[in-house]
Amino acid sequence: MDIDLLSKMVKELILDHDRVALPGLGGFIAEMVPASFTDKGYTITPPYRRLSFRPGQEDDGLLVSMYASVNEVSTDVALAALTDFVCGMKEVLEKKKAVVFPGLGRLRATRENNFFFVSDEDLDIYPEGFGLEPVSLKTHEETREELSTALGSLKNIIGREEAEASEEVQETDMDVQDGQEDKLPVTDAEAVPEDETDGDDIEIQMQEMEEMPVLVSVEPETGQGPDVSPDEGKVPDKKKIMLAVLSVLGLAVLLLVLYIAVARLFPGVMDGLLYNEEDQEILHNISQFKN
C-alpha cells in the first residue's frame, strides 16, 4: 500500500460521505460552505465543500471496506494493512511535519504535533456544484438570456403602467363628460316660468319713481354762505406751538440770570426782598458766630 492509493480512496469516499477515518490517526471532515461575497462585496463565490482533518481514534470502517473490496481480501487483513501504513505515516509526519496526499492536499503537524490539513486550491469534492465559478460584479457581462429576461420584465412593467394610465384617462374623460352634462343650457321648454306678479310690481315701481318730485339744490348767486370763519376748526400749527414754548423758556432763563446777577451785585436788596428784619438779624448773628 502507498500514499497514492490511500489518497485516491479517501477522495472517492469523501464525495459521498462527510467523514472518512484513518484508523488510529483521525479523520477527514467535509463541510458545506454556502455562497458568499468577497473582495469588498464585488465578487460572489459559489458554494463548495471544505475538507479538513480532525485528530481522533474513531474508525468508521469505510477505508477498510473499500480496501478489502478493491484488493479482494478480508476486512481483518485490510484493517491490519491500513493500521500499519497509518502508523508509519504518523512517524513521518511527526519528523518531517508534512505528508502530501496527491489530489487532496497536505497533512501537516505543528511543533506540538497537532495535525491539520491544507487542501489544494483546485480541490473539487462537490459534484453538485460542477461548473459554478466566482462571479465578479465589476466585470460581469450579461448574456443574451439575461438580457432577454430583463427586457421581457421591462416590457411587462411598461405595459402594466400604460394600462393603468389609460384607465385613469378614461375615468377622467367620464368625469368631464358628466360635468358637461350638468352644465348644459336650459331650453325655453325647460325654463321655469317667472312669477306673473313680478312684472306688475316692476311697472308700479316705475310709475312711483316718475311721480316723485326731483329735488334740486340751488346755491345763491352772491356766493355768501353761512357765517363761518375760514380758520375755525383748524388745528393750531405745530411751528407756532413750538415758538410759543421756546419763548416762555427763554423768558424764564432770562429772569433766572437777572435774579442771580442782582443777588451777587446787591445782596442787601435781595435779603430785604426775601427776609424781614428779625430774620435778617438772626442771619447776621449766625454769620458773626461762624466767623
C-alpha positions in Angstrom: 0.0 0.0 0.0 1.2 3.5 -0.8 0.1 7.1 -0.2 -1.3 7.5 -3.8 -3.8 4.6 -3.3 -4.8 5.9 0.2 -5.3 9.4 -1.2 -7.4 8.0 -4.1 -9.6 6.0 -1.8 -10.1 9.0 0.6 -11.2 11.2 -2.3 -13.7 8.7 -3.7 -15.2 8.1 -0.3 -15.4 11.8 0.7 -17.6 12.6 -2.4 -20.4 10.5 -0.9 -19.6 10.9 2.8 -19.0 13.7 5.2 -16.3 11.8 7.2 -13.6 9.3 6.3 -11.5 8.0 9.1 -7.8 7.0 9.1 -7.5 4.1 11.7 -5.5 5.2 14.7 -4.9 8.8 13.5 -8.1 10.8 12.9 -10.5 11.5 10.1 -11.1 13.8 7.1 -14.2 16.0 7.5 -16.1 17.6 4.6 -18.1 20.7 5.5 -20.5 22.6 3.2 -19.7 26.3 2.8 -22.5 28.5 1.3 -22.1 31.1 -1.4 -20.6 34.4 -0.1 -19.3 37.8 -1.1 -15.6 38.5 -1.2 -13.4 41.4 -2.4 -15.5 44.1 -0.6 -18.7 42.7 -2.0 -17.8 42.8 -5.6 -17.2 39.1 -6.1 -19.6 36.2 -5.5 -18.1 32.8 -4.7 -20.3 29.8 -5.3 -21.0 27.2 -2.6 -18.4 24.5 -2.1 -17.3 21.7 0.3 -14.3 22.3 2.5 -12.0 19.4 3.5 -10.3 19.5 6.9 -8.7 17.0 9.3 -9.7 16.2 12.9 -7.5 14.0 15.1 -9.1 11.1 16.9 -9.2 7.4 17.4 -12.6 6.7 15.8 -12.9 4.3 12.9 -16.0 4.3 10.6 -14.7 1.3 8.6 -15.2 2.9 5.2 -11.5 2.7 4.2 -11.2 -0.8 5.5 -14.2 -2.0 3.5 -13.1 -0.3 0.3 -9.5 -1.6 0.6 -10.8 -5.1 1.2 -13.2 -5.0 -1.9 -10.5 -3.5 -4.2 -7.8 -6.0 -3.2 -10.2 -8.9 -2.6 -9.0 -9.5 0.9 -10.8 -9.9 4.2 -11.6 -7.0 6.4 -9.1 -8.2 9.0 -6.3 -8.2 6.5 -7.4 -4.8 5.2 -7.6 -3.3 8.7 -4.1 -4.6 9.6 -2.6 -3.2 6.4 -4.2 0.2 6.9 -3.2 0.3 10.5 0.5 -0.4 9.8 0.6 2.1 6.9 -1.1 4.9 9.0 1.4 4.2 11.9 4.3 4.7 9.6 2.8 7.8 8.1 2.3 9.2 11.6 6.0 8.8 12.4 7.0 10.5 9.1 4.5 13.3 9.9 6.0 13.9 13.3 9.5 14.0 11.9 9.0 15.9 8.7 5.9 17.8 9.8 4.2 17.2 6.4 2.7 14.4 4.3 1.4 15.0 0.8 -1.9 13.4 -0.3 -1.8 13.7 -4.1 -5.0 15.3 -5.4 -6.2 16.3 -2.0 -3.6 18.5 -0.2 -1.1 18.2 2.6 -1.4 16.8 6.1 0.8 18.9 8.4 1.9 18.9 12.0 2.8 21.8 14.4 5.7 21.8 16.8 3.5 20.3 19.4 2.4 17.6 16.8 -1.1 18.8 16.4 -2.3 17.7 13.0 -4.2 19.8 10.5 -4.9 19.6 6.8 -4.3 22.1 3.9 -6.3 21.3 0.8 -5.3 22.1 -2.7 -6.7 25.2 -4.3 -8.3 23.3 -7.2 -9.8 20.6 -5.0 -13.4 19.8 -6.0 -15.3 17.5 -3.8 -18.8 19.0 -4.6 -20.2 17.3 -7.7 -23.5 19.2 -7.4 -21.6 22.5 -7.9 -19.9 21.4 -11.2 -19.4 24.4 -13.5 -20.0 27.0 -10.8 -17.4 29.8 -10.8 -16.9 33.0 -8.9 -18.7 35.9 -10.5 -17.2 39.4 -10.4 -19.8 42.2 -10.3 -17.2 44.6 -11.7 -16.6 42.9 -15.0 -19.8 40.8 -15.3 -21.3 40.8 -18.8 -24.9 39.9 -19.2 -25.6 37.0 -21.5 -28.4 37.0 -24.2 -30.7 35.0 -22.0 -30.2 37.5 -19.1 -30.8 40.4 -21.5 -33.9 38.8 -23.0 -35.3 38.1 -19.5 -34.6 41.7 -18.3 -36.2 43.1 -21.5 -39.3 40.9 -21.0 -39.7 42.0 -17.4 -39.3 45.7 -18.5 -42.0 45.3 -21.2 -44.4 43.8 -18.7 -43.8 46.7 -16.3 -44.2 49.3 -19.1 -47.4 47.5 -20.4 -48.9 47.4 -16.9 -48.1 51.1 -16.4 -49.7 52.0 -19.8 -52.8 50.1 -19.0 -53.1 51.9 -15.6 -52.6 55.2 -17.3 -55.2 54.5 -20.0 -57.7 53.5 -17.3 -57.0 56.8 -15.4 -57.6 58.8 -18.7 -60.9 57.0 -19.3 -62.1 57.8 -15.8 -61.1 61.4 -16.2 -63.0 61.7 -19.6 -66.1 60.2 -17.9 -65.9 62.7 -15.1 -65.5 65.6 -17.6 -68.5 64.4 -19.7 -70.6 64.1 -16.5 -69.7 67.7 -15.6 -70.5 69.0 -19.1 -73.9 67.3 -19.0 -74.6 69.1 -15.7 -73.7 72.5 -17.2 -75.9 72.2 -20.4 -78.0 75.3 -21.1 -81.7 75.2 -20.2 -84.1 75.4 -23.2 -87.2 77.5 -23.3 -89.3 74.5 -22.8 -87.4 73.6 -19.6 -87.2 77.1 -18.3 -89.1 77.8 -15.1 -91.9 80.3 -15.7 -91.4 83.6 -13.9 -94.0 84.8 -11.4 -96.6 86.9 -13.1 -96.7 89.3 -10.2 -93.1 90.4 -10.7 -93.9 92.3 -13.9 -96.8 94.2 -12.2 -94.5 95.1 -9.3 -91.9 96.5 -11.6 -94.5 98.6 -13.5 -95.8 100.1 -10.2 -92.3 100.9 -9.0 -91.5 102.7 -12.3 -94.7 104.8 -12.0 -93.9 105.8 -8.5 -90.4 106.9 -9.5 -91.8 109.1 -12.3 -94.3 110.8 -9.9 -91.6 111.5 -7.2 -90.5 115.2 -7.2 -87.0 116.0 -8.2 -85.2 118.0 -5.5 -82.5 120.3 -6.9 -80.3 122.3 -4.5 -79.7 125.9 -5.8 -76.9 127.9 -4.3 -77.2 131.7 -4.0 -75.6 133.7 -6.8 -74.0 136.1 -4.3 -71.8 133.2 -3.1 -72.4 134.1 0.5 -72.9 131.1 2.7 -73.3 130.7 6.4 -71.1 132.9 8.6 -68.3 130.5 9.2 -64.8 131.7 9.9 -62.2 130.0 7.5 -59.8 129.4 10.3 -62.5 127.9 12.6 -62.0 124.2 13.4 -58.4 124.2 12.2 -55.7 122.6 14.3 -53.1 125.0 15.5 -49.8 124.9 13.6 -47.1 122.9 15.3 -44.5 125.5 14.5 -46.4 128.2 16.3 -46.7 126.0 19.4 -43.0 125.3 19.4 -42.2 129.1 19.1 -44.5 129.8 22.0 -42.9 127.2 24.2 -39.4 128.4 23.3 -40.4 131.9 24.0 -41.6 131.0 27.5 -38.4 129.0 28.2 -36.2 131.9 27.1 -38.1 134.4 29.2 -37.7 132.1 32.3 -33.9 131.7 31.7 -33.5 135.4 31.3 -35.3 136.1 34.6 -33.2 133.5 36.3 -30.0 135.1 35.0 -31.2 138.6 36.2 -32.0 137.2 39.6 -28.6 135.7 40.0 -26.9 138.9 38.9 -28.9 141.1 41.2 -28.2 138.7 44.1 -24.5 138.9 43.6 -24.3 142.7 42.9 -26.8 143.8 45.5 -27.1 141.1 48.2 -28.8 143.6 50.7 -31.6 144.3 48.3 -32.3 140.6 47.8 -32.2 140.0 51.5 -34.7 142.8 52.0 -37.0 141.2 49.5 -36.7 137.7 50.9 -36.4 138.2 54.7 -37.9 140.5 57.3 -35.9 142.4 59.9 -36.0 139.7 62.5 -34.8 137.1 60.0 -32.0 139.3 58.8 -30.8 139.9 62.4 -30.8 136.2 63.1 -28.8 135.5 59.9 -26.4 138.3 60.8 -25.8 136.8 64.3 -25.2 133.4 62.8 -22.7 134.7 60.3 -20.8 136.5 63.1 -20.8 133.4 65.2 -19.3 131.4 62.4 -16.5 134.0 61.8 
